[in-house]
């Protein structure tokens, strides 16, 4: 009998929390761009009796992602693919954010569609930022959803003169994640598989701490204070939601986005927070 394989892209806080929740009794293929982060996460999981394989991956490189797909398929039946890779607005320039968070996510959907097992599920960790920006035109939404992956970054409204800063790039990328999930639901569905996204708010991970300790940290703290929950969340709360979306109880859910933000977007809609842009 073929062993079941779960692929986790991104060995940060959310990725590892999901890997631990989903990986019991399965082969976990853990992938990340940073070798040090990857090996530390893998060693921690192995010390807790998980079966873990590792692979360096650059989600902005088709060759790298396709090599990851080949490695996953060689291990067994790929039943779940979770992409948590991403760059925040304070970590990289506009071009890099679009390459990793927008193009990279679309590429992962494309590539793993070829090997996902019937009954399998995919999940991308997006962001509440995708719910923050003003509505795009129907033409722009359609372009983000259905433009062939290799042509995405050439779209006119994604060019340097149209994306004024890294925050807008990040929001655009996360909006694209939601739209790409809807499009991929159709093609993954043809294989009997599902695909969804989760849009977390402020989750206490190393990436979030980087933001909180940066010059824009005050913005994050203001969001927390304005939200109904008035707190941040640990990665385990995202892993719990991921387990539902990836599991059989969510068999009727595909092409959807689950917003888990403690009410930040609700506070924004109520005028308690300014709308970024």
C-alpha positions in Angstrom: 0.0 0.0 0.0 1.3 3.4 -1.0 2.3 5.6 2.0 0.3 8.9 2.4 2.4 12.0 2.0 1.7 15.5 3.3 3.6 18.4 1.8 4.2 21.5 4.0 5.8 24.4 2.2 7.2 26.8 4.8 8.8 25.6 8.1 7.8 28.6 10.1 5.4 28.7 13.0 2.1 28.1 11.1 3.7 25.5 8.8 5.1 23.5 11.7 1.9 23.7 13.7 0.0 22.3 10.7 2.6 19.6 10.1 2.4 18.4 13.7 -1.4 18.4 13.5 -1.7 16.6 10.2 1.4 14.5 10.0 0.7 11.7 12.5 1.1 8.3 10.8 2.0 9.9 7.4 5.2 11.0 5.7 5.7 14.7 6.1 7.7 16.4 3.3 8.8 19.7 4.8 10.1 22.3 2.4 11.5 25.8 2.9 13.8 28.3 1.3 16.0 28.6 4.4 18.0 25.5 5.1 18.7 26.3 8.7 15.0 26.9 9.5 14.1 23.8 7.6 16.5 21.5 9.4 15.7 22.8 12.9 12.0 22.3 12.3 12.5 18.8 10.9 14.8 17.7 13.8 12.2 18.9 16.3 9.5 16.9 14.6 11.7 13.8 14.3 12.4 14.0 18.0 8.7 13.8 18.5 8.5 10.6 16.4 7.2 12.1 13.1 8.5 10.7 9.8 9.9 13.8 8.1 11.7 14.3 4.8 13.1 17.7 3.8 13.6 19.7 0.6 14.9 23.1 -0.1 12.4 25.0 -2.3 12.0 28.4 -3.9 8.3 28.9 -4.7 9.2 31.6 -7.1 11.1 29.1 -9.3 9.1 26.7 -11.5 12.0 24.3 -11.7 12.3 24.2 -7.9 8.6 23.7 -7.3 8.5 21.0 -9.9 11.4 19.2 -8.3 9.5 19.3 -5.0 6.5 17.8 -6.7 8.7 15.0 -8.1 10.2 14.3 -4.7 6.7 14.2 -3.1 5.3 11.8 -5.6 8.3 9.5 -5.2 7.5 9.2 -1.5 4.0 7.9 -1.9 0.4 9.2 -2.4 0.2 13.0 -2.0 -2.9 13.6 0.0 -2.4 17.1 1.3 -0.5 20.1 0.2 -0.2 23.2 2.5 1.6 26.3 1.3 2.6 28.7 4.0 5.5 30.4 2.2 5.3 34.2 2.1 7.1 37.5 2.5 5.6 40.3 4.6 5.5 44.0 3.6 8.4 44.8 5.8 10.7 42.0 4.6 11.2 42.5 0.9 10.7 44.9 -2.1 7.5 45.0 -4.2 8.9 42.7 -6.9 9.9 40.0 -4.4 6.5 40.0 -2.6 4.7 39.6 -5.9 7.1 36.8 -7.0 6.7 34.8 -3.8 3.2 35.6 -2.5 1.4 35.9 -5.8 3.2 34.0 -8.5 4.6 31.4 -6.1 1.2 30.5 -4.7 -0.3 30.1 -8.2 2.7 28.0 -9.2 2.2 25.6 -6.3 -1.4 25.2 -7.2 -0.5 24.4 -10.8 2.3 22.0 -10.1 0.7 19.9 -7.3 -2.5 19.6 -9.2 -0.7 17.1 -11.3 -0.1 14.7 -8.4 -2.7 15.4 -5.8 -4.5 12.1 -4.9 -8.3 11.8 -5.5 -9.9 12.8 -2.2 -6.9 15.0 -1.4 -6.9 18.6 -0.4 -4.7 21.7 -0.8 -4.5 24.8 1.4 -2.7 28.1 1.0 -2.1 30.3 4.0 -3.0 33.8 2.7 -3.7 36.8 4.9 -6.5 39.1 6.2 -4.7 41.7 4.0 -6.5 40.2 1.0 -9.7 41.5 2.6 -8.4 45.0 3.3 -8.0 46.6 -0.1 -10.8 48.3 -2.1 -12.6 46.2 -4.6 -10.8 45.5 -7.9 -12.5 45.8 -11.2 -14.2 42.6 -12.5 -11.5 42.5 -15.3 -8.7 42.7 -12.7 -10.3 40.0 -10.6 -10.7 37.7 -13.6 -7.1 38.4 -14.7 -5.7 37.4 -11.3 -7.8 34.3 -11.2 -7.3 32.9 -14.7 -4.2 34.4 -16.3 -1.7 31.6 -17.0 0.7 31.5 -14.2 3.8 32.4 -16.2 2.0 35.5 -17.5 0.7 36.8 -14.1 3.6 39.1 -13.3 3.3 40.8 -16.7 -0.2 42.1 -15.9 -0.3 45.9 -16.3 -1.7 46.6 -12.9 1.1 44.6 -11.2 3.9 46.7 -12.8 6.1 49.0 -10.7 4.3 52.1 -11.8 1.0 50.7 -10.6 2.0 49.2 -7.3 3.1 52.1 -5.1 4.5 50.3 -2.1 5.0 46.9 -0.5 1.8 47.0 1.5 -0.3 47.3 -1.7 1.8 44.5 -3.3 1.1 42.3 -0.3 -2.7 43.0 -0.3 -2.8 42.4 -4.1 -1.0 39.1 -3.7 -3.3 37.9 -1.0 -6.4 39.0 -3.0 -4.9 36.9 -5.8 -4.6 33.9 -3.5 -8.3 34.0 -2.8 -9.2 34.3 -6.5 -6.7 31.7 -7.5 -8.2 29.2 -5.0 -11.6 29.7 -6.7 -10.1 29.0 -10.1 -8.1 26.0 -8.9 -11.2 24.5 -7.2 -12.4 23.7 -10.7 -9.3 22.1 -12.0 -8.4 20.3 -8.7 -12.1 19.2 -8.6 -11.6 17.4 -11.9 -9.1 15.2 -10.0 -11.5 14.7 -7.1 -9.5 17.0 -4.8 -10.3 20.3 -3.0 -8.4 23.5 -2.4 -9.1 26.4 0.0 -7.3 29.2 1.7 -7.0 30.6 5.2 -6.6 34.3 5.8 -5.0 34.7 9.3 -4.8 37.9 11.2 -1.9 38.6 13.6 -0.5 35.2 14.5 2.4 35.1 16.9 5.1 33.7 14.7 8.7 34.8 14.1 7.5 36.7 11.0 4.8 38.6 13.1 7.4 39.4 15.8 9.6 40.8 13.0 6.7 43.1 12.0 5.8 44.0 15.6 9.4 45.0 16.3 9.7 47.1 13.1 8.8 50.7 12.4 5.2 49.6 11.5 4.7 47.6 14.8 2.4 50.3 16.1 -0.1 49.6 13.3 -0.3 46.0 14.3 -0.9 46.8 17.9 -3.6 49.3 16.9 -5.3 46.5 15.0 -5.3 44.2 18.0 -6.7 46.9 20.3 -9.5 47.8 17.8 -10.5 44.2 17.2 -13.3 42.6 19.2 -11.0 39.8 20.4 -8.3 42.3 21.5 -5.5 39.6 21.1 -3.2 37.9 18.8 -3.4 34.2 18.2 -0.9 31.3 18.4 -0.2 29.1 15.3 -2.1 26.2 16.8 -5.4 28.1 16.2 -4.6 28.2 12.5 -3.6 24.5 12.6 -7.0 23.6 14.1 -8.9 25.4 11.3 -6.5 23.8 8.7 -7.3 20.4 10.1 -11.0 21.0 9.5 -10.5 22.3 5.9 -8.1 19.5 5.0 -10.3 16.8 6.5 -13.4 14.8 5.5 -15.8 17.0 7.5 -15.0 19.8 5.0 -15.8 17.6 2.0 -18.3 20.2 0.7 -15.9 23.2 1.0 -13.7 24.1 -1.9 -12.8 27.4 -3.5 -13.3 29.2 -0.2 -11.3 31.4 2.1 -11.6 31.3 5.8 -10.9 34.6 7.6 -9.4 34.1 11.0 -8.4 37.5 12.3 -10.0 38.1 15.6 -12.3 40.6 14.0 -9.8 43.0 12.6 -11.6 43.3 9.2 -14.9 43.7 11.1 -13.4 46.6 13.0 -12.2 48.1 9.7 -15.6 47.8 8.2 -17.1 49.5 11.3 -14.8 52.4 10.9 -12.7 51.6 13.9 -9.6 51.3 11.8 -8.5 53.1 8.6 -8.5 51.2 5.4 -4.9 50.8 4.1 -4.0 51.5 0.5 
